[in-house]
Amino acid sequence: MTAKIISFGIQKGGSSKTTTSGIVSYLLSQDYRVLAVDLDSQGNLTELLTGRDVVEFRGKTILEAMQAQNASGYVYQVTDNLHLIAAEDLLATFSRWLYSDFRAKAINDRSLILAKTLATVRDNYDYIVIDMPPALGDQTINALAASDYVVAMFEASKFCYSALGRFLETCWHVKERVSPNMVVAGILRGLIDSRRSDNKFLIGQVKETYGELCFDSVLTRNAAAGRLAITGFENNNEINQAVSQYRDFLKELMQRVEG
């Protein structure tokens, strides 16, 4: 059992990146062993999956795992099949550590720290899901270099449309220079407001520009999904409503990932 690594990203906040990462991790864990990796110093995926404040994980996060280049001592068990490597505020110091204390021996070493770290636990899981930060920096480069598949998140806004092209360009740059086997699995589009004509136009524009790279599934804002950070995944009487639209997307994703 060697995990397939799937990351979710875009350098734009508010694009349902963390919610999607969390729900996909939860749904996959119904049938598979899953490790979710929070690579955003805001720690939102950590709070979403555990219901705990991120400060409770200080000293036991992905930052320390990467510094040790060994993830085995930093895994938190959410459920039997769903595990997490948490993040908290100090992850923001990763770049400082990377260019001061870390001693690179090869040109790509700084880009492959996460890949080497996850390799120490990869055989324990079927899937590893990475929630990337909303920025094009060292954490994102490491996430892309560690990934087998990348899902680009798109929310129907002009700023996100501008960000999408730059994110995909970064993906292809990492593929060319660092990780030739990485694949952009697709673009997951989301509507901010299905009643707005500009939202619908941008959803169509992305499809026109990127064609089959887009998933057929289009997310809509869902109050039950939005409340997951409060209600959690377990013993939640509206969980089916919260995750229902993600099931179709996951079927598409699995078809692309499993071939």
VOGUNU-331220 format. One record per residue (C-alpha): residue number from 0; residue in one letter; x, y negated, z negated. Coordinates in Angstrom, 1 decimal. Example, Ala and Ser with C-alpha at 12.3 -4.5 7.8 and 13.67 -1.06 7.14 Angstrom:
BEGIN
+-----+-----+--------+--------+--------+
:   n : res :   east :  north :     up :
+-----+-----+--------+--------+--------+
:   0 :   A :   12.3 :    4.5 :   -7.8 :
:   1 :   S :   13.7 :    1.1 :   -7.1 :
+-----+-----+--------+--------+--------+
This chain:
BEGIN
+-----+-----+--------+--------+--------+
:   n : res :   east :  north :     up :
+-----+-----+--------+--------+--------+
:   0 :   M :    0.0 :    0.0 :    0.0 :
:   1 :   T :    1.6 :   -3.2 :    1.2 :
:   2 :   A :   -0.5 :   -6.3 :    1.0 :
:   3 :   K :   -1.5 :   -8.4 :    3.9 :
:   4 :   I :   -0.9 :  -12.0 :    2.9 :
:   5 :   I :   -3.5 :  -14.6 :    3.9 :
:   6 :   S :   -3.2 :  -18.3 :    3.1 :
:   7 :   F :   -5.8 :  -21.1 :    3.3 :
:   8 :   G :   -4.6 :  -24.7 :    4.0 :
:   9 :   I :   -4.8 :  -28.1 :    5.5 :
:  10 :   Q :   -3.1 :  -31.3 :    4.3 :
:  11 :   K :   -6.5 :  -32.9 :    3.4 :
:  12 :   G :   -8.3 :  -32.7 :    0.1 :
:  13 :   G :  -12.0 :  -31.9 :   -0.2 :
:  14 :   S :  -12.0 :  -29.3 :    2.7 :
:  15 :   S :  -13.3 :  -26.3 :    0.6 :
:  16 :   K :   -9.8 :  -24.8 :    0.7 :
:  17 :   T :   -9.8 :  -23.8 :   -3.0 :
:  18 :   T :  -13.5 :  -22.7 :   -3.1 :
:  19 :   T :  -12.9 :  -20.5 :    0.0 :
:  20 :   S :   -9.7 :  -19.0 :   -1.4 :
:  21 :   G :  -11.5 :  -18.2 :   -4.6 :
:  22 :   I :  -14.6 :  -16.7 :   -3.0 :
:  23 :   V :  -12.6 :  -14.7 :   -0.5 :
:  24 :   S :  -10.4 :  -13.3 :   -3.3 :
:  25 :   Y :  -13.6 :  -12.4 :   -5.3 :
:  26 :   L :  -15.3 :  -10.8 :   -2.3 :
:  27 :   L :  -12.2 :   -8.8 :   -1.3 :
:  28 :   S :  -11.8 :   -7.6 :   -4.9 :
:  29 :   Q :  -15.1 :   -5.8 :   -4.7 :
:  30 :   D :  -13.4 :   -3.2 :   -2.5 :
:  31 :   Y :   -9.6 :   -3.9 :   -2.7 :
:  32 :   R :   -6.8 :   -4.8 :   -5.1 :
:  33 :   V :   -6.3 :   -8.5 :   -4.7 :
:  34 :   L :   -3.7 :  -11.0 :   -5.9 :
:  35 :   A :   -4.7 :  -14.7 :   -5.7 :
:  36 :   V :   -1.8 :  -17.2 :   -5.8 :
:  37 :   D :   -2.4 :  -20.8 :   -6.8 :
:  38 :   L :    0.2 :  -22.9 :   -5.0 :
:  39 :   D :   -1.4 :  -26.2 :   -5.8 :
:  40 :   S :   -0.2 :  -28.1 :   -8.9 :
:  41 :   Q :   -3.8 :  -29.3 :   -9.5 :
:  42 :   G :   -4.4 :  -25.7 :  -10.6 :
:  43 :   N :   -8.0 :  -25.7 :   -9.3 :
:  44 :   L :   -7.9 :  -22.1 :   -8.1 :
:  45 :   T :   -6.6 :  -21.1 :  -11.5 :
:  46 :   E :   -9.5 :  -22.8 :  -13.3 :
:  47 :   L :  -12.0 :  -21.5 :  -10.7 :
:  48 :   L :  -11.0 :  -17.8 :  -11.2 :
:  49 :   T :  -10.3 :  -17.8 :  -14.9 :
:  50 :   G :  -12.5 :  -20.5 :  -16.4 :
:  51 :   R :   -9.5 :  -21.6 :  -18.5 :
:  52 :   D :   -7.6 :  -24.9 :  -18.6 :
:  53 :   V :   -4.4 :  -24.7 :  -16.6 :
:  54 :   V :   -2.3 :  -25.9 :  -19.5 :
:  55 :   E :   -2.9 :  -22.5 :  -21.1 :
:  56 :   F :   -0.7 :  -21.0 :  -18.4 :
:  57 :   R :    2.3 :  -23.3 :  -18.9 :
:  58 :   G :    5.5 :  -21.3 :  -18.6 :
:  59 :   K :    3.7 :  -18.3 :  -17.0 :
:  60 :   T :    2.9 :  -19.8 :  -13.5 :
:  61 :   I :    4.0 :  -19.5 :   -9.9 :
:  62 :   L :    6.7 :  -22.1 :  -10.5 :
:  63 :   E :    8.5 :  -19.9 :  -13.0 :
:  64 :   A :    7.9 :  -16.8 :  -10.8 :
:  65 :   M :    9.6 :  -18.6 :   -7.9 :
:  66 :   Q :   12.4 :  -19.8 :  -10.0 :
:  67 :   A :   13.0 :  -16.2 :  -11.1 :
:  68 :   Q :   12.2 :  -14.9 :   -7.6 :
:  69 :   N :   10.2 :  -12.2 :   -9.3 :
:  70 :   A :    6.4 :  -12.3 :   -9.7 :
:  71 :   S :    6.0 :   -9.2 :  -11.8 :
:  72 :   G :    6.0 :  -11.0 :  -15.2 :
:  73 :   Y :    3.6 :  -13.8 :  -14.2 :
:  74 :   V :    0.5 :  -11.9 :  -13.1 :
:  75 :   Y :   -2.7 :  -12.6 :  -15.0 :
:  76 :   Q :   -5.5 :  -10.0 :  -14.8 :
:  77 :   V :   -8.9 :  -11.6 :  -14.0 :
:  78 :   T :  -10.6 :   -8.3 :  -13.4 :
:  79 :   D :   -9.4 :   -4.8 :  -12.8 :
:  80 :   N :   -9.1 :   -5.5 :   -9.0 :
:  81 :   L :   -8.5 :   -9.3 :   -9.0 :
:  82 :   H :   -5.2 :  -10.7 :  -10.4 :
:  83 :   L :   -3.9 :  -14.2 :  -10.3 :
:  84 :   I :   -0.6 :  -16.1 :  -10.4 :
:  85 :   A :   -1.6 :  -19.4 :  -11.9 :
:  86 :   A :   -0.5 :  -23.0 :  -11.3 :
:  87 :   E :   -0.4 :  -26.1 :  -13.4 :
:  88 :   D :    1.0 :  -29.6 :  -13.2 :
:  89 :   L :    4.7 :  -28.8 :  -13.4 :
:  90 :   L :    4.5 :  -27.1 :  -10.0 :
:  91 :   A :    4.8 :  -30.6 :   -8.7 :
:  92 :   T :    8.5 :  -30.4 :   -9.7 :
:  93 :   F :    9.1 :  -27.5 :   -7.3 :
:  94 :   S :   10.8 :  -29.7 :   -4.7 :
:  95 :   R :   13.1 :  -31.3 :   -7.3 :
:  96 :   W :   14.2 :  -27.8 :   -8.5 :
:  97 :   L :   14.6 :  -26.7 :   -4.9 :
:  98 :   Y :   17.1 :  -29.4 :   -4.0 :
:  99 :   S :   18.9 :  -29.6 :   -7.3 :
: 100 :   D :   19.1 :  -26.4 :   -9.2 :
: 101 :   F :   18.5 :  -23.9 :   -6.4 :
: 102 :   R :   21.5 :  -22.9 :   -4.4 :
: 103 :   A :   20.6 :  -22.0 :   -0.9 :
: 104 :   K :   23.0 :  -19.5 :    0.8 :
: 105 :   A :   21.3 :  -19.6 :    4.2 :
: 106 :   I :   19.5 :  -22.2 :    6.3 :
: 107 :   N :   16.0 :  -20.7 :    5.7 :
: 108 :   D :   16.5 :  -19.8 :    2.0 :
: 109 :   R :   14.5 :  -22.7 :    0.7 :
: 110 :   S :   11.5 :  -21.8 :    2.9 :
: 111 :   L :   11.5 :  -18.1 :    1.9 :
: 112 :   I :   11.5 :  -18.3 :   -1.9 :
: 113 :   L :    7.8 :  -17.6 :   -2.2 :
: 114 :   A :    8.1 :  -14.7 :    0.3 :
: 115 :   K :   10.9 :  -13.1 :   -1.7 :
: 116 :   T :    9.0 :  -13.7 :   -5.0 :
: 117 :   L :    5.8 :  -12.0 :   -3.7 :
: 118 :   A :    7.8 :   -9.1 :   -2.2 :
: 119 :   T :    8.4 :   -8.0 :   -5.8 :
: 120 :   V :    4.7 :   -7.2 :   -6.3 :
: 121 :   R :    3.4 :   -6.9 :   -2.7 :
: 122 :   D :    3.2 :   -3.1 :   -2.9 :
: 123 :   N :    0.7 :   -3.3 :   -5.8 :
: 124 :   Y :   -2.0 :   -5.0 :   -3.7 :
: 125 :   D :   -4.1 :   -4.6 :   -0.5 :
: 126 :   Y :   -4.4 :   -8.4 :   -0.1 :
: 127 :   I :   -2.7 :  -11.5 :   -1.4 :
: 128 :   V :   -4.6 :  -14.8 :   -1.0 :
: 129 :   I :   -2.7 :  -18.1 :   -1.2 :
: 130 :   D :   -4.4 :  -21.4 :   -1.9 :
: 131 :   M :   -2.0 :  -24.1 :   -0.5 :
: 132 :   P :   -1.7 :  -27.7 :   -1.7 :
: 133 :   P :   -3.3 :  -30.5 :    0.4 :
: 134 :   A :    0.0 :  -31.7 :    1.7 :
: 135 :   L :    2.7 :  -30.8 :    4.2 :
: 136 :   G :    5.6 :  -30.2 :    1.8 :
: 137 :   D :    7.9 :  -27.5 :    0.5 :
: 138 :   Q :    5.1 :  -25.6 :   -1.2 :
: 139 :   T :    3.1 :  -25.5 :    2.1 :
: 140 :   I :    6.2 :  -24.4 :    4.1 :
: 141 :   N :    6.9 :  -21.6 :    1.6 :
: 142 :   A :    3.2 :  -20.5 :    1.8 :
: 143 :   L :    3.3 :  -20.4 :    5.6 :
: 144 :   A :    6.6 :  -18.6 :    5.7 :
: 145 :   A :    5.2 :  -16.0 :    3.2 :
: 146 :   S :    2.0 :  -15.4 :    5.1 :
: 147 :   D :    1.0 :  -12.8 :    7.6 :
: 148 :   Y :   -2.2 :  -14.8 :    8.5 :
: 149 :   V :   -3.1 :  -18.5 :    8.0 :
: 150 :   V :   -6.6 :  -19.9 :    8.0 :
: 151 :   A :   -6.8 :  -23.6 :    8.8 :
: 152 :   M :   -9.6 :  -25.3 :    6.9 :
: 153 :   F :  -11.5 :  -28.1 :    8.7 :
: 154 :   E :  -14.2 :  -30.3 :    7.2 :
: 155 :   A :  -16.2 :  -32.4 :    9.5 :
: 156 :   S :  -14.5 :  -35.8 :    9.1 :
: 157 :   K :  -12.3 :  -37.9 :   11.3 :
: 158 :   F :   -9.3 :  -37.8 :    8.9 :
: 159 :   C :   -9.5 :  -34.0 :    8.7 :
: 160 :   Y :   -9.7 :  -33.8 :   12.5 :
: 161 :   S :   -6.4 :  -35.8 :   12.7 :
: 162 :   A :   -4.8 :  -33.6 :   10.0 :
: 163 :   L :   -5.8 :  -30.4 :   11.8 :
: 164 :   G :   -3.5 :  -30.9 :   14.7 :
: 165 :   R :   -0.6 :  -31.7 :   12.5 :
: 166 :   F :   -1.2 :  -28.7 :   10.3 :
: 167 :   L :   -1.3 :  -26.3 :   13.2 :
: 168 :   E :    1.9 :  -27.9 :   14.6 :
: 169 :   T :    3.5 :  -27.2 :   11.2 :
: 170 :   C :    2.3 :  -23.6 :   11.4 :
: 171 :   W :    3.8 :  -23.1 :   14.8 :
: 172 :   H :    7.0 :  -24.8 :   13.7 :
: 173 :   V :    7.3 :  -22.3 :   10.8 :
: 174 :   K :    6.5 :  -19.4 :   13.1 :
: 175 :   E :    9.2 :  -20.4 :   15.5 :
: 176 :   R :   11.9 :  -21.2 :   13.0 :
: 177 :   V :   11.3 :  -19.1 :   10.0 :
: 178 :   S :    8.5 :  -16.5 :   10.2 :
: 179 :   P :    8.0 :  -15.1 :   13.7 :
: 180 :   N :    5.3 :  -12.6 :   12.6 :
: 181 :   M :    3.0 :  -15.2 :   11.0 :
: 182 :   V :   -0.3 :  -15.6 :   12.9 :
: 183 :   V :   -2.8 :  -18.4 :   12.7 :
: 184 :   A :   -5.9 :  -16.3 :   12.1 :
: 185 :   G :   -8.2 :  -19.2 :   13.0 :
: 186 :   I :   -9.9 :  -22.4 :   12.1 :
: 187 :   L :  -12.8 :  -22.3 :    9.5 :
: 188 :   R :  -15.1 :  -25.2 :   10.1 :
: 189 :   G :  -17.3 :  -26.8 :    7.5 :
: 190 :   L :  -20.1 :  -29.4 :    7.6 :
: 191 :   I :  -20.2 :  -32.1 :    5.0 :
: 192 :   D :  -23.8 :  -32.8 :    5.8 :
: 193 :   S :  -25.7 :  -30.8 :    8.4 :
: 194 :   R :  -28.1 :  -33.8 :    8.9 :
: 195 :   R :  -25.4 :  -36.1 :   10.2 :
: 196 :   S :  -24.8 :  -36.3 :   13.9 :
: 197 :   D :  -21.1 :  -37.3 :   13.5 :
: 198 :   N :  -20.5 :  -34.1 :   11.5 :
: 199 :   K :  -22.1 :  -32.0 :   14.2 :
: 200 :   F :  -20.1 :  -33.8 :   16.9 :
: 201 :   L :  -16.8 :  -33.1 :   15.1 :
: 202 :   I :  -17.6 :  -29.4 :   14.6 :
: 203 :   G :  -18.2 :  -29.2 :   18.3 :
: 204 :   Q :  -15.1 :  -31.2 :   19.2 :
: 205 :   V :  -12.9 :  -28.8 :   17.3 :
: 206 :   K :  -14.5 :  -25.9 :   19.1 :
: 207 :   E :  -14.0 :  -27.6 :   22.4 :
: 208 :   T :  -10.3 :  -28.4 :   21.6 :
: 209 :   Y :   -9.3 :  -25.1 :   20.0 :
: 210 :   G :  -11.8 :  -22.6 :   21.6 :
: 211 :   E :  -11.5 :  -19.0 :   20.3 :
: 212 :   L :   -9.2 :  -20.0 :   17.6 :
: 213 :   C :  -12.3 :  -21.2 :   15.7 :
: 214 :   F :  -14.3 :  -18.7 :   13.7 :
: 215 :   D :  -18.0 :  -18.6 :   14.7 :
: 216 :   S :  -18.9 :  -19.1 :   11.0 :
: 217 :   V :  -19.5 :  -22.7 :   10.0 :
: 218 :   L :  -19.7 :  -23.4 :    6.3 :
: 219 :   T :  -22.4 :  -25.8 :    4.9 :
: 220 :   R :  -22.3 :  -27.5 :    1.6 :
: 221 :   N :  -23.9 :  -25.2 :   -1.0 :
: 222 :   A :  -24.8 :  -26.3 :   -4.5 :
: 223 :   A :  -24.4 :  -22.8 :   -6.0 :
: 224 :   A :  -20.9 :  -22.5 :   -4.5 :
: 225 :   G :  -20.1 :  -26.0 :   -5.8 :
: 226 :   R :  -21.1 :  -24.9 :   -9.3 :
: 227 :   L :  -18.8 :  -21.9 :   -9.4 :
: 228 :   A :  -16.2 :  -23.9 :  -11.2 :
: 229 :   I :  -18.7 :  -24.3 :  -14.1 :
: 230 :   T :  -20.7 :  -21.1 :  -13.8 :
: 231 :   G :  -17.9 :  -18.7 :  -12.8 :
: 232 :   F :  -18.2 :  -15.5 :  -10.9 :
: 233 :   E :  -19.1 :  -13.0 :  -13.6 :
: 234 :   N :  -22.6 :  -12.9 :  -15.1 :
: 235 :   N :  -23.7 :  -15.7 :  -12.7 :
: 236 :   N :  -27.4 :  -15.3 :  -11.7 :
: 237 :   E :  -26.8 :  -17.3 :   -8.5 :
: 238 :   I :  -23.6 :  -15.6 :   -7.4 :
: 239 :   N :  -25.2 :  -14.1 :   -4.3 :
: 240 :   Q :  -26.5 :  -17.5 :   -3.2 :
: 241 :   A :  -23.0 :  -19.0 :   -3.9 :
: 242 :   V :  -21.1 :  -16.5 :   -1.8 :
: 243 :   S :  -23.6 :  -15.5 :    0.9 :
: 244 :   Q :  -22.4 :  -17.6 :    3.8 :
: 245 :   Y :  -18.8 :  -16.5 :    3.1 :
: 246 :   R :  -19.7 :  -12.9 :    3.7 :
: 247 :   D :  -20.1 :  -13.5 :    7.5 :
: 248 :   F :  -16.8 :  -15.4 :    7.6 :
: 249 :   L :  -15.0 :  -12.6 :    5.7 :
: 250 :   K :  -16.3 :  -10.1 :    8.3 :
: 251 :   E :  -14.8 :  -12.2 :   11.1 :
: 252 :   L :  -11.5 :  -12.7 :    9.2 :
: 253 :   M :  -11.2 :   -9.0 :    8.5 :
: 254 :   Q :  -11.7 :   -8.2 :   12.2 :
: 255 :   R :   -8.9 :  -10.6 :   13.1 :
: 256 :   V :   -6.6 :   -9.4 :   10.3 :
: 257 :   E :   -7.3 :   -5.7 :   10.7 :
: 258 :   G :   -7.4 :   -5.9 :   14.5 :
+-----+-----+--------+--------+--------+
